[in-house]
Amino acid sequence: MVQGDQDVNQSAKAGAQNLQDLSAQERAVLEMIVANPFVGQQQIADALKLARSTVAAHIVQLTQKGFVLGRGYYLPENKRIVCIGGAVFDRKYHAHAPLISETSNPVSGYRSHGGVARNVTENLARLGVNIGFVSILGDDETGRAILDHLRLLGVDVSRAIVTNEAPTAEYAAILGPDNELALGIADMGIFDLFKPETLETVWPHLASADWVFADCNLPQATLETLLAKKTGSRFRLAVDTVSAPKALRLPQDLSGVDLLFLNLDEAHSLLRHPAGTPRLTAEQAINALHARGVAKIVMTMGAGGVHIGDESGIRHIASVPAQPVDITGAGDALISGTLYCLLDRKELPDAVRTGTLLATLTTESDASVHPDLSAHFLEANLHRIRD
C-alpha cells in the first residue's frame, strides 16, 4: 500500500470515529449537507420526515461539534490546528557578567513577540500548517504588530480579540552569562478578560479544527469551560501548563485533555502534591496524571530529555545534543514539532523526537522562534535525531 493510501485510510478511520459521536439523525442530516452544501433545512426535513425545527436543532449541534461551520454549511478544512492562549511582547536581557543584586548590571537587550500559544502558532505557520490563532490583545501598537506579523505568515487571526481595557501582555527575562534564566517578570493581566463566554464567539472556529492547542495563560474558568465544551467535539485538545502556578488553573478532572505538555515541577503543582513529602518520579507523576483522565503526556526533563506516557506505557526520549545560544522558546518549539507530526498522523514517540529536534534548533538561535524554520529546514536536520 502506498503512503497516500495509508493517509486516506487513517483519515477515514479518524472520521468514522468522530461520526460515532453523532446520533443517527445527526448523521443523516450531515450526509445530506455533505452531498449538497446548499440544501435547505426544509428539504432536509422533507427527505428525512422530520420537523424543520428538529433539523435546525441538529444543525446547531453539528456546528457546535465542528462538523459544519456556521451559515451556509461550510465544511471544515482538513488538517488544521487552532492555538488559543498567550500573545506577549517579550523583552530579553543578557547579562555580560554574573548578576549582582541591588545595583545596575550591564546587559544586551532584545525584543520580540512571544507567548506560548503565539510561539507555537508561528512555529507551525513556518512549517506550513493551516493554522488559526485566538488570543486577546490590547488596542495598541504592540498588539497590532503581533497580529500583523502572524497575518504575514499566513495565520488566520480573524478571531483574535482586541480590547482597550488593558495593554498587550509583556514579559521580561533576565539571563545570566550562562544563558540560564535568572529572573522573569510578567504583566499578563489582560488574559483575565478572556472570559468563558468569549469561547462562545470563537467556538465554531475551535470545534472544526483537528487539534486545538491551549496554554494556561487563559483564566481558570475559561480553561474549565473549554474542557467541558470539548466533550462530543471532533477536535483533539493539547494543553501546556506554562508554569507551576498556572498549572493550578486546570481542573482536577482532566478527562478532556488528549495531550498534556508539562515538566515535573508543574506536574507536582497540578497534582497538588503535598509540600514536605517525597517528590514524585516522572513515572509516578505520569501515572497519577493518567488517573486524572489525561490520555497522553509529554513531560520535559530539560537536558535529561522527555518522558512520554500513553496507552503503550511510559518511555524516555533523549534530548538532541545542542550548542545553545538562548533557551527561550525551546519548550514551545518541542510542542510545535510534536503537534506538526501528530497532525500528519505520526505516532507520539516519533512526533516527540521531532519536537526535541526543533527545541534544540531553537536554542541554537537567539530568537524564540528559529528565523530559518521551514519544513525543508526541519527535514534537513532530521539526521541529528538518528546520529
FINUBA-789465 format. One record per residue (C-alpha): residue number from 1; residue in one letter; z, x negated, y. Coordinates in Angstrom, 3 decimals. Layout:
BEGIN
num,residuo,w,u,v
NUM,a,Z,X,Y
...
END
This chain:
BEGIN
num,residuo,w,u,v
1,m,0.000,0.000,0.000
2,v,-0.918,-1.390,3.438
3,q,1.658,-1.726,6.214
4,g,0.117,1.114,8.226
5,d,0.513,3.488,5.282
6,q,4.129,2.393,4.871
7,d,4.849,3.103,8.553
8,v,3.266,6.550,8.266
9,n,5.298,7.337,5.155
10,q,8.521,6.126,6.787
11,s,7.807,8.206,9.874
12,a,7.076,11.217,7.702
13,k,10.363,10.776,5.820
14,a,12.273,10.492,9.106
15,g,10.537,13.605,10.409
16,a,11.313,15.514,7.219
17,q,14.978,14.561,7.529
18,n,15.042,15.842,11.111
19,l,13.421,19.124,10.087
20,q,16.211,19.740,7.609
21,d,18.471,20.296,10.609
22,l,16.399,23.326,11.646
23,s,16.730,26.880,10.435
24,a,13.787,28.483,8.611
25,q,12.862,30.495,11.703
26,e,13.099,27.421,13.958
27,r,10.792,25.517,11.621
28,a,8.315,28.390,11.614
29,v,8.310,28.545,15.424
30,l,7.876,24.752,15.651
31,e,4.953,24.830,13.196
32,m,3.145,27.345,15.395
33,i,3.766,25.253,18.514
34,v,2.523,22.083,16.792
35,a,-0.614,23.934,15.656
36,n,-1.200,25.293,19.179
37,p,0.938,23.888,22.030
38,f,-0.430,26.640,24.315
39,v,0.668,29.518,22.095
40,g,2.630,32.223,23.923
41,q,6.057,33.489,22.962
42,q,4.716,36.977,22.274
43,q,2.009,35.549,19.987
44,i,4.690,33.693,18.029
45,a,6.848,36.811,17.900
46,d,3.980,38.956,16.596
47,a,2.920,36.395,13.982
48,l,6.442,35.867,12.666
49,k,7.530,39.502,13.111
50,l,10.399,38.524,15.375
51,a,11.628,39.841,18.708
52,r,10.304,37.872,21.671
53,s,13.896,37.247,22.775
54,t,14.594,35.685,19.376
55,v,11.581,33.391,19.748
56,a,12.753,32.410,23.242
57,a,16.202,31.560,21.858
58,h,14.650,29.417,19.107
59,i,12.535,27.539,21.663
60,v,15.663,26.823,23.702
61,q,17.275,25.383,20.558
62,l,14.163,23.315,19.745
63,t,14.281,21.917,23.279
64,q,17.988,21.100,23.007
65,k,17.361,19.356,19.685
66,g,14.481,17.331,21.097
67,f,11.594,18.834,19.118
68,v,9.808,20.182,22.207
69,l,10.064,19.195,25.863
70,g,10.569,21.884,28.461
71,r,7.994,24.444,29.538
72,g,4.526,24.137,28.119
73,y,5.945,22.911,24.798
74,y,5.126,19.259,25.409
75,l,5.844,17.453,22.159
76,p,7.951,14.260,22.208
77,e,6.213,10.885,22.107
78,n,6.682,8.635,19.098
79,k,8.841,5.503,19.153
80,r,10.736,5.963,22.395
81,i,14.163,4.740,23.471
82,v,16.241,6.051,26.365
83,c,19.065,3.905,27.780
84,i,21.883,5.598,29.650
85,g,24.701,3.801,31.447
86,g,25.290,0.986,33.893
87,a,22.955,-0.323,36.579
88,v,24.650,-3.066,38.550
89,f,23.880,-5.658,41.204
90,d,25.109,-8.958,39.772
91,r,26.356,-11.966,41.686
92,k,26.947,-15.148,39.649
93,y,28.577,-18.308,40.929
94,h,28.500,-21.605,39.002
95,a,31.338,-23.974,39.859
96,h,30.364,-27.632,40.401
97,a,33.749,-28.883,39.208
98,p,36.812,-27.491,37.401
99,l,38.084,-24.477,39.327
100,i,41.230,-24.823,41.430
101,s,43.129,-21.639,42.258
102,e,44.161,-20.627,45.780
103,t,41.536,-22.769,47.502
104,s,37.806,-22.881,48.144
105,n,35.601,-24.116,45.297
106,p,32.003,-25.341,45.728
107,v,29.556,-23.182,43.741
108,s,25.873,-22.374,43.406
109,g,25.154,-18.677,43.859
110,y,22.637,-16.487,42.006
111,r,21.881,-12.782,42.478
112,s,20.187,-10.487,40.014
113,h,20.035,-6.967,38.647
114,g,22.475,-6.272,35.819
115,g,24.469,-3.692,33.927
116,v,24.436,-3.400,30.141
117,a,22.115,-0.378,29.904
118,r,19.870,-1.755,32.648
119,n,19.618,-5.180,30.969
120,v,18.818,-3.603,27.611
121,t,16.200,-1.456,29.329
122,e,14.487,-4.458,30.934
123,n,14.521,-6.455,27.708
124,l,12.929,-3.593,25.798
125,a,10.376,-2.941,28.535
126,r,9.310,-6.594,28.443
127,l,8.933,-6.242,24.667
128,g,6.507,-3.365,25.218
129,v,8.766,-0.474,24.174
130,n,8.178,3.014,25.575
131,i,11.493,3.378,27.366
132,g,13.336,5.615,29.786
133,f,16.375,4.773,31.890
134,v,19.139,7.105,33.065
135,s,21.893,5.946,35.401
136,i,23.480,6.735,38.753
137,l,22.826,4.508,41.768
138,g,23.652,4.539,45.448
139,d,21.178,5.663,48.056
140,d,20.974,2.105,49.352
141,e,18.702,-0.912,49.361
142,t,20.266,-2.333,46.200
143,g,19.803,0.867,44.222
144,r,16.196,1.249,45.332
145,a,15.445,-2.373,44.406
146,i,16.860,-1.895,40.897
147,l,14.756,1.212,40.273
148,d,11.613,-0.304,41.810
149,h,11.956,-3.362,39.578
150,l,12.233,-1.258,36.420
151,r,9.400,1.005,37.546
152,l,7.112,-2.010,37.928
153,l,7.925,-2.965,34.336
154,g,6.719,0.443,33.165
155,v,10.128,2.055,32.679
156,d,10.433,5.818,33.166
157,v,13.169,6.069,35.819
158,s,12.365,9.648,36.788
159,r,15.756,10.899,35.503
160,a,17.840,8.301,37.333
161,i,20.303,9.874,39.776
162,v,20.586,8.649,43.357
163,t,23.678,9.584,45.390
164,n,25.037,8.917,48.865
165,e,28.625,9.461,47.675
166,a,29.129,5.833,46.585
167,p,27.323,2.481,46.768
168,t,25.422,0.993,43.845
169,a,27.762,-0.773,41.410
170,e,28.325,-4.515,41.836
171,y,29.665,-7.229,39.538
172,a,30.588,-10.802,40.444
173,a,31.061,-13.551,37.850
174,i,32.522,-16.994,38.451
175,l,31.557,-19.513,35.777
176,g,33.178,-22.885,35.291
177,p,31.230,-26.147,34.975
178,d,31.106,-25.491,31.200
179,n,29.150,-22.250,31.906
180,e,32.003,-20.147,30.488
181,l,33.205,-17.100,32.397
182,a,36.327,-17.938,34.429
183,l,36.652,-14.691,36.396
184,g,34.745,-11.455,36.669
185,i,35.279,-8.670,39.212
186,a,33.537,-5.291,39.304
187,d,33.080,-2.322,41.647
188,m,31.990,0.400,39.238
189,g,33.425,3.488,40.928
190,i,30.019,5.149,41.239
191,f,29.891,5.776,37.491
192,d,32.814,8.202,37.809
193,l,30.283,10.513,39.472
194,f,28.236,10.733,36.264
195,k,29.921,13.937,35.097
196,p,29.414,15.710,31.752
197,e,27.386,18.410,33.479
198,t,24.955,15.712,34.614
199,l,23.943,15.312,30.971
200,e,22.571,18.860,31.009
201,t,19.966,17.910,33.609
202,v,18.655,14.996,31.538
203,w,19.287,16.308,28.043
204,p,15.668,17.107,27.003
205,h,14.782,13.519,28.002
206,l,17.525,12.183,25.700
207,a,17.083,14.679,22.884
208,s,13.384,13.878,22.451
209,a,13.912,10.116,22.002
210,d,14.002,8.255,18.686
211,w,17.013,6.236,19.869
212,v,19.433,6.752,22.726
213,f,21.479,3.743,23.786
214,a,24.624,4.378,25.840
215,d,27.144,1.952,27.272
216,c,30.783,2.650,28.024
217,n,30.314,2.357,31.767
218,l,29.989,6.137,31.503
219,p,33.204,8.152,32.042
220,q,35.274,9.186,29.045
221,a,34.478,12.890,29.373
222,t,30.757,12.161,29.618
223,l,30.805,9.982,26.508
224,e,32.725,12.652,24.614
225,t,30.170,15.271,25.682
226,l,27.285,13.004,24.671
227,l,28.701,12.568,21.170
228,a,29.439,16.278,20.832
229,k,25.972,17.360,22.004
230,k,24.291,14.776,19.788
231,t,25.112,16.864,16.711
232,g,21.920,18.511,15.487
233,s,19.627,16.454,17.733
234,r,16.780,14.357,16.344
235,f,17.696,11.053,18.018
236,r,19.936,8.300,16.704
237,l,22.712,7.104,19.002
238,a,23.660,3.472,19.611
239,v,26.711,2.648,21.746
240,d,28.052,-0.566,23.270
241,t,31.740,-0.653,24.182
242,v,31.142,-3.137,27.095
243,s,34.779,-4.323,27.281
244,a,38.167,-3.763,25.649
245,p,39.420,-1.410,28.405
246,k,36.179,0.599,28.422
247,a,36.207,0.919,24.628
248,l,39.148,3.299,25.112
249,r,36.731,5.794,26.664
250,l,35.258,6.592,23.262
251,p,36.866,9.434,21.307
252,q,38.807,8.860,18.112
253,d,36.195,10.816,16.141
254,l,33.124,8.560,16.201
255,s,31.019,10.500,13.708
256,g,28.245,10.956,16.288
257,v,27.686,7.188,16.586
258,d,24.876,5.871,14.379
259,l,25.221,2.253,15.525
260,l,28.126,0.636,17.370
261,f,27.999,-2.759,19.110
262,l,31.309,-4.429,19.932
263,n,33.389,-7.580,19.468
264,l,36.704,-7.926,17.647
265,d,38.845,-7.548,20.781
266,e,37.015,-4.337,21.661
267,a,37.489,-3.114,18.089
268,h,41.272,-3.618,18.380
269,s,41.229,-1.633,21.616
270,l,39.059,1.168,20.230
271,l,41.230,1.447,17.106
272,r,44.408,1.485,19.237
273,h,45.726,-1.369,17.092
274,p,49.438,-1.774,17.931
275,a,50.323,-4.779,20.066
276,g,52.525,-7.327,18.379
277,t,51.187,-6.581,14.893
278,p,48.925,-8.975,12.963
279,r,45.333,-8.943,14.182
280,l,42.708,-7.357,12.016
281,t,39.989,-9.401,10.415
282,a,36.406,-8.466,11.189
283,e,36.118,-6.855,7.754
284,q,39.292,-4.787,8.249
285,a,38.152,-3.630,11.686
286,i,34.708,-2.651,10.403
287,n,36.211,-0.644,7.536
288,a,38.558,1.121,9.984
289,l,35.623,1.989,12.237
290,h,33.681,3.372,9.275
291,a,36.696,5.554,8.547
292,r,36.448,6.913,12.116
293,g,32.870,8.028,11.392
294,v,30.647,5.201,12.663
295,a,27.586,4.831,10.419
296,k,26.638,1.213,11.197
297,i,28.462,-1.533,13.069
298,v,27.371,-4.788,14.688
299,m,30.422,-6.911,15.529
300,t,29.708,-10.042,17.544
301,m,31.844,-13.136,17.000
302,g,30.465,-15.459,19.698
303,a,29.246,-18.743,18.261
304,g,30.593,-17.521,14.900
305,g,27.657,-15.164,14.538
306,v,27.710,-11.450,13.790
307,h,29.307,-9.239,11.148
308,i,27.380,-6.097,10.247
309,g,28.658,-3.110,8.313
310,d,26.524,-0.353,6.829
311,e,26.059,1.580,3.605
312,s,25.336,-1.702,1.768
313,g,28.653,-3.263,2.722
314,i,29.719,-5.977,5.182
315,r,27.593,-9.079,5.748
316,h,27.631,-12.065,8.053
317,i,24.620,-13.097,10.138
318,a,24.737,-16.635,11.514
319,s,24.007,-17.245,15.174
320,v,20.874,-19.152,16.132
321,p,21.727,-22.639,17.478
322,a,21.337,-22.779,21.249
323,q,21.352,-25.132,24.197
324,p,22.991,-22.692,26.630
325,v,22.451,-22.677,30.352
326,d,24.141,-19.328,31.108
327,i,25.635,-16.937,28.557
328,t,25.399,-13.869,30.834
329,g,23.261,-11.175,29.211
330,a,23.409,-12.630,25.697
331,g,25.175,-9.602,24.239
332,d,22.720,-7.246,25.928
333,a,19.844,-9.282,24.504
334,l,21.312,-9.022,20.998
335,i,21.427,-5.242,21.381
336,s,17.850,-5.201,22.669
337,g,16.418,-7.300,19.857
338,t,18.230,-5.207,17.278
339,l,17.020,-1.872,18.697
340,y,13.496,-3.262,19.086
341,c,13.334,-3.932,15.346
342,l,15.112,-0.727,14.320
343,l,12.564,1.265,16.333
344,d,9.940,-0.441,14.168
345,r,11.951,0.706,11.118
346,k,13.212,-2.719,10.112
347,e,16.424,-2.965,8.090
348,l,19.629,-3.678,10.011
349,p,20.149,-7.294,8.797
350,d,16.613,-8.292,9.818
351,a,16.998,-6.439,13.110
352,v,20.260,-8.229,13.912
353,r,18.736,-11.616,13.061
354,t,16.065,-10.936,15.678
355,g,18.805,-9.815,18.041
356,t,20.679,-13.097,17.601
357,l,17.475,-14.985,18.342
358,l,16.897,-13.043,21.550
359,a,20.532,-13.668,22.525
360,t,20.024,-17.412,22.047
361,l,16.788,-17.420,24.036
362,t,18.564,-15.586,26.850
363,t,21.394,-18.130,27.017
364,e,18.793,-20.876,27.395
365,s,17.636,-19.232,30.636
366,d,19.600,-18.955,33.871
367,a,18.707,-15.246,34.071
368,s,20.421,-12.259,32.440
369,v,17.020,-11.246,31.031
370,h,14.679,-14.044,29.982
371,p,11.844,-14.063,32.562
372,d,9.243,-15.093,29.945
373,l,10.243,-12.422,27.440
374,s,7.439,-10.567,25.674
375,a,6.686,-9.517,22.118
376,h,4.465,-12.604,21.787
377,f,7.204,-14.901,23.154
378,l,9.728,-13.486,20.686
379,e,7.271,-13.808,17.803
380,a,6.541,-17.421,18.748
381,n,10.242,-18.271,18.377
382,l,10.936,-16.494,15.067
383,h,10.746,-19.845,13.262
384,r,14.132,-20.665,14.788
385,i,15.703,-17.998,12.548
386,r,14.072,-19.324,9.411
387,d,14.774,-23.033,10.024
END
